[in-house]
């Protein structure tokens, strides 16, 4: 099974990529750039836990996740 890894979890010295895009739509694309999943942001914005929860069912290889245009995760990390 492929594990989807989201890059919004960060160490203190890493930049915060989630906060600026937390209210944008989550889109997951396959290797051919086909949309396989899309969900608008919840009212309070995305959190790491929410992103992991809504993508847990995605088990295809070679997926990339975006909030708006910002790349936030992949199955290839």
Secondary structure, 3 states (H helix, E strand, C coil): CCCCEECCCCCCCCCCCCHHHCCCCEEEECCCCCEEEEECCCCCCCCHHHHHHHHCCCCCCCCEEEECCEEEEECCC
